[in-house]
């Protein structure tokens, strides 16, 4: 059985060949970010299926609640329901809890590792343009003045695991869905 993402990569290469794109380093891959990349993400494997579930919490509709213990993110719909997403959370020593606000949203964001991460991993690039290989994935929701984000990932196999440096990871497919629902100013509650 082919590895996850194999069919998407093969289809991407075929479309690029048909369109005559590729080859030179100066040529940008139109399937790396933007609407075509969003379309291709629809077909990527889903590690933990997104589903609507019963919600008994007191949070108002539109609130995001992250349970690091369950490794799930809930978007409260109201009427006793929420959308539940599988997420990757901070590994040991990097998990956190508290209340934040979505202060900014970006599609296919560029990535600049924070100084703290570069101190631990000096081998990391200082900058990565947005795209399929970028660790922030298809979308990012920035949480207050913190270094943390809710962002996409091109590693669906890490959903349900404690793997990050504190950010909340989602599949690109799920983060696009959440991005379209959540607004700047959305309350985010992260609890154990």
C-alpha positions, -999 to +999 in steps of 0.1 A: +000+000+000+014+034-009+025+058+019+001+086+029+005+115+005+020+094-022-011+097-045-012+135-039+024+139-047+021+117-078-010+136-089+007+169-083+037+159-104+014+148-132-006+180-132+027+200-132+040+180-161+008+185-181+008+222-173+044+225-183+053+238-148+085+229-129+120+225-138+137+258-129+143+269-094+128+303-101+095+288-111+070+288-083+049+257-079+012+268-082+001+237-063+023+245-033+000+271-018-032+289-027-065+276-040-051+246-059-032+234-029-063+238-007-082+217-032-055+189-031-056+189+007-092+178+005-079+144-007-052+139+019-056+112+045-075+121+077-058+107+108-086+114+132-120+121+116-137+155+123-172+151+137-200+169+154-204+158+190-226+167+220-212+196+241-220+202+277-196+230+285-206+265+294-185+282+266-203+305+242-208+295+205-177+303+185-153+295+214-124+271+207-116+247+235-084+225+234-081+195+256-044+186+257-052+153+276-077+142+250-056+157+222-088+172+207-099+207+197-136+216+200-153+245+181-184+252+201-215+255+178-242+261+204-273+241+209-254+215+228-230+207+199-194+212+190-171+201+162-144+179+174-110+177+156-080+156+163-049+176+171-012+173+180-002+191+212+029+202+230+053+174+240+064+169+276+079+202+288+061+222+261+024+218+270+005+247+285-029+258+295-047+291+297-070+315+278-059+333+246-075+352+218-071+347+181-053+380+171-044+372+135-051+347+108-030+338+078-034+316+048-003+296+038+019+315+063+056+319+061+075+305+091+103+321+111+113+298+140+114+317+173+147+323+190+139+297+217+134+271+190+166+280+171+186+278+204+174+241+207+176+234+169+203+256+152+199+234+121+165+248+113+161+273+085+157+310+096+128+314+072+105+292+051+080+306+026+044+294+029+036+261+011+030+224+014+064+217+031+061+246+055+056+234+092+027+258+097+007+242+069-022+257+050-035+281+077-024+296+111-044+312+138-021+333+160-028+333+198-024+366+215+011+379+220+024+343+226+046+323+204+018+297+200-005+291+171-032+267+159-018+257+126-019+231+099+006+203+094+017+181+065+022+153+090-013+138+096+002+109+114+011+132+143-025+140+151-034+126+185+002+129+197+022+152+220+048+163+194+050+201+191+069+229+209+036+241+223+016+249+192-017+231+184-013+211+151-042+201+129-043+184+095-044+210+067-079+198+059-091+205+094-073+238+099-089+252+067-123+242+081-116+259+115-100+289+098-132+295+079-153+293+111-131+312+136-127+350+135-101+373+148-111+379+185-122+342+190-116+330+226-093+300+228-093+279+260-065+254+264-069+230+293-053+198+305 
